[in-house]
Amino acid sequence: MKKRKWKLVLKFSSSHCFFCSFIDMALYARIISILTGLTGVHSITTVSEVSVKTGKSISIPCLYESKYQNHVKYLCEGYTWGSCRYAVKTNKPDPSGKYSISDDKNQQIFTVTIKQLAYENTDYWCVVEINNGADHGKYFKLSVTGGTPSLYVDHQRITGYIGENITIRCRHSYSGKMKWCRLGYHCVTGSSGSIDGAAVTTHMSKPNVFTVTMSGLKSENSGWYWCAKGDIQIPVYLNVTEKPITTIAPTVAHKVTGNGTINTFEDKQERVPFDLKILIIPLSLLIVVVIVAFLIWFIIKQKLRKAESTPTAETDEEVTYANVRNVGRKRAERSFTERDGEITYSSVVTIKNQSIKTSEGKGTEVTYSTLATLH
């Protein structure tokens, strides 16, 4: 009789009867897990359904209990627990590269990533391997579409800075109430609330855009969150870190009000850090050019010094002209004793106070000399 009762419930659930609408979904999932032989469904927490686009990638976080920190985790593909197959394990990567898995033991979350999504990539299980016992797993579904997903974000992984604010925009294709949750913690369902000390405000900024703002971020706010609309969620990983140090250059502006008061405003602008490495090549070339120019200048200077040291005729020296001519022996006998040798007459005349132009254009003293040879 008990076995027939279970069959009746399953039959009603498959036909979506009125009776099934009163069954608690958690109890129903527990019944299914017992019938399939799966245990420990409450040991793992993850999304229930995610809308994704074909050809894209999706990362799914799976939260586990602290006692499973050193256990092997894996992703199992298939609609039923008994027939699902291993896709990837923490101790055995997927050789095809389609699936990947990472385990953050500090936050007790292992994350599975599925790439190049296809229409058949729909049913999966997050599983913790139990030694000498039944593994613990949790089912999630991917709704793969060729168009726009019913709920999505622009970036699944975002970065925030300590003490500052961050805004997340969840885009959806149909109206209804939405909420912002942290994996394993409570949700903010209204327009304001808080999660782990960070203030959270939510509103519909545009049609079909659910905007979440987290203020006063702390390092402990790092982790997995999700936007939820009914049974569909989209996971978002928030990494909160220190803000990089940048140089601030203040700009001062003055404004004159109607009553003549001068107000001063200081606008701080961030100056992008400059990478000195890009100057290495230009500076090296400049140094080479300077060295070559210096060598050329040094060589030219040495040549000029040698040229200046060459002796030249002094412009102030006296100029002596000599006129040599031969005369006969008879004429020479008048003044000298006759002999058989040649006689040479020399007369030197110095002319002063006459303007003789030289190559320098200056007047100099000129001496003329006349030599005569007598035979």
Backbone hydrogen bonds, N-H to C=O, Kabsch-Sander energy under -0.5 kcal/mol:
donor,donor_aa,acceptor,acceptor_aa,energy
5,K,1,M,-1.5
6,W,2,K,-1.7
7,K,3,K,-1.6
8,L,4,R,-1.9
9,V,5,K,-1.9
10,L,6,W,-2.1
11,K,7,K,-2.1
12,F,8,L,-2.3
13,S,9,V,-2.4
14,S,10,L,-1.8
15,S,11,K,-1.1
16,H,13,S,-0.7
17,C,12,F,-1.9
21,S,17,C,-0.7
21,S,18,F,-0.6
22,F,19,F,-1.3
23,I,20,C,-1.5
28,Y,24,D,-2.4
29,A,25,M,-2.4
30,R,26,A,-1.8
31,I,27,L,-2.2
32,I,28,Y,-2.3
33,S,29,A,-2.3
34,I,30,R,-2.0
35,L,31,I,-2.3
36,T,32,I,-2.0
37,G,33,S,-0.8
37,G,34,I,-0.5
38,L,33,S,-1.8
39,T,135,D,-0.9
43,S,40,G,-1.5
44,I,41,V,-0.7
45,T,63,L,-2.4
50,V,141,K,-2.1
52,V,50,V,-0.5
52,V,143,S,-2.3
54,T,145,T,-2.2
55,G,117,L,-3.0
56,K,53,K,-1.7
58,I,114,I,-1.9
60,I,112,V,-3.1
62,C,110,F,-2.1
63,L,45,T,-3.0
64,Y,108,Q,-2.3
65,E,43,S,-0.9
68,Y,65,E,-1.9
69,Q,66,S,-1.6
71,H,68,Y,-1.5
74,Y,127,V,-2.4
75,L,88,V,-2.6
76,C,125,W,-2.3
77,E,85,R,-3.0
78,G,123,D,-1.9
84,C,80,T,-0.8
84,C,81,W,-0.5
85,R,77,E,-2.4
87,A,75,L,-3.1
88,V,75,L,-1.1
89,K,92,K,-2.1
90,T,73,K,-2.5
92,K,89,K,-1.2
94,D,99,Y,-0.6
97,G,94,D,-1.0
100,S,113,T,-1.7
102,S,111,T,-2.0
104,D,102,S,-0.5
104,D,109,I,-3.1
105,K,103,D,-1.0
108,Q,104,D,-1.0
109,I,104,D,-2.0
110,F,62,C,-2.4
111,T,102,S,-2.7
112,V,60,I,-2.5
113,T,100,S,-2.6
114,I,58,I,-2.6
115,K,98,K,-2.4
117,L,56,K,-2.4
121,N,118,A,-1.6
122,T,120,E,-1.6
124,Y,140,F,-2.1
125,W,76,C,-2.4
126,C,138,K,-3.0
127,V,74,Y,-2.4
127,V,125,W,-0.6
128,V,136,H,-3.6
129,E,72,V,-3.3
131,N,129,E,-0.5
133,G,130,I,-1.1
136,H,128,V,-2.3
137,G,39,T,-0.7
138,K,126,C,-2.4
140,F,124,Y,-2.5
141,K,48,S,-1.9
142,L,122,T,-3.0
143,S,50,V,-3.0
143,S,141,K,-0.5
144,V,142,L,-1.0
145,T,52,V,-2.3
152,Y,171,R,-2.5
154,D,169,R,-0.5
158,I,237,Y,-2.7
160,G,239,N,-2.7
162,I,241,T,-2.0
163,G,217,L,-2.9
164,E,161,Y,-2.1
166,I,214,M,-1.9
168,I,212,V,-3.2
170,C,168,I,-0.6
170,C,210,F,-3.2
171,R,152,Y,-2.9
171,R,169,R,-0.6
172,H,208,N,-2.1
173,S,150,S,-1.9
179,K,228,A,-1.9
180,W,188,V,-2.0
181,C,226,W,-2.4
182,R,186,H,-1.3
183,L,224,W,-2.4
185,Y,182,R,-2.7
188,V,180,W,-3.1
189,T,187,C,-0.7
193,G,200,V,-2.1
195,I,198,A,-2.2
198,A,195,I,-1.8
199,A,215,S,-1.2
200,V,193,G,-3.2
201,T,213,T,-2.3
202,T,191,S,-2.3
203,H,211,T,-1.9
205,S,203,H,-1.0
205,S,209,V,-0.8
206,K,209,V,-0.8
209,V,206,K,-2.0
210,F,170,C,-3.3
211,T,203,H,-3.1
211,T,209,V,-0.7
212,V,168,I,-3.2
213,T,201,T,-2.8
214,M,166,I,-2.7
215,S,199,A,-2.7
215,S,213,T,-0.5
217,L,164,E,-2.1
221,N,218,K,-1.7
222,S,219,S,-1.6
223,G,238,L,-2.3
225,Y,236,V,-3.2
226,W,181,C,-2.3
227,C,234,I,-1.7
228,A,179,K,-2.4
229,K,232,I,-2.9
232,I,229,K,-1.6
233,Q,49,E,-3.0
234,I,227,C,-1.8
236,V,225,Y,-3.2
237,Y,156,Q,-3.1
238,L,223,G,-2.9
238,L,236,V,-0.6
239,N,158,I,-2.2
239,N,237,Y,-0.5
240,V,238,L,-0.6
241,T,160,G,-2.3
241,T,239,N,-0.5
247,T,271,R,-0.7
249,A,247,T,-0.5
249,A,269,Q,-2.2
251,T,267,D,-2.4
252,V,250,P,-0.5
253,A,265,F,-3.1
255,K,263,N,-2.7
257,T,255,K,-0.6
257,T,261,T,-3.0
260,G,257,T,-1.6
263,N,255,K,-3.2
263,N,261,T,-0.7
265,F,253,A,-3.3
267,D,251,T,-3.7
267,D,265,F,-0.6
268,K,266,E,-0.7
269,Q,249,A,-1.3
269,Q,267,D,-0.5
271,R,247,T,-2.7
272,V,270,E,-0.6
276,L,274,F,-0.7
278,I,275,D,-1.1
279,L,276,L,-1.7
280,I,277,K,-1.3
283,L,279,L,-2.4
284,S,280,I,-2.1
285,L,281,I,-2.3
286,L,282,P,-2.2
287,I,283,L,-2.2
288,V,284,S,-2.0
289,V,285,L,-2.3
290,V,286,L,-2.3
291,I,287,I,-2.2
292,V,288,V,-2.4
293,A,289,V,-2.4
294,F,290,V,-2.2
295,L,291,I,-2.1
296,I,292,V,-2.3
297,W,293,A,-2.3
298,F,294,F,-2.2
299,I,295,L,-2.3
300,I,296,I,-2.2
301,K,297,W,-2.2
302,Q,298,F,-1.9
303,K,299,I,-2.0
304,L,300,I,-2.1
305,R,301,K,-1.9
306,K,302,Q,-1.9
307,A,303,K,-2.1
308,E,304,L,-1.9
309,S,305,R,-1.4
310,T,307,A,-0.9
317,E,314,E,-0.9
319,V,365,E,-1.1
321,Y,367,T,-2.6
323,N,369,S,-3.0
324,V,322,A,-0.5
325,R,371,L,-2.9
327,V,373,T,-2.5
332,A,328,G,-1.2
333,E,329,R,-1.3
334,R,330,K,-0.5
334,R,331,R,-0.8
335,S,332,A,-1.0
336,F,332,A,-1.5
343,I,374,L,-3.1
345,Y,343,I,-0.5
345,Y,372,A,-4.5
347,S,370,T,-3.9
349,V,347,S,-0.5
349,V,368,Y,-4.8
351,I,349,V,-0.6
351,I,366,V,-3.0
352,K,350,T,-0.6
356,I,354,Q,-1.0
357,K,355,S,-0.6
358,T,362,K,-0.9
361,G,358,T,-1.6
364,T,356,I,-0.7
366,V,351,I,-1.5
367,T,319,V,-2.9
368,Y,349,V,-4.3
369,S,321,Y,-5.2
370,T,347,S,-4.4
371,L,323,N,-3.9
372,A,345,Y,-5.1
373,T,325,R,-2.3
374,L,343,I,-8.1
375,H,327,V,-1.3
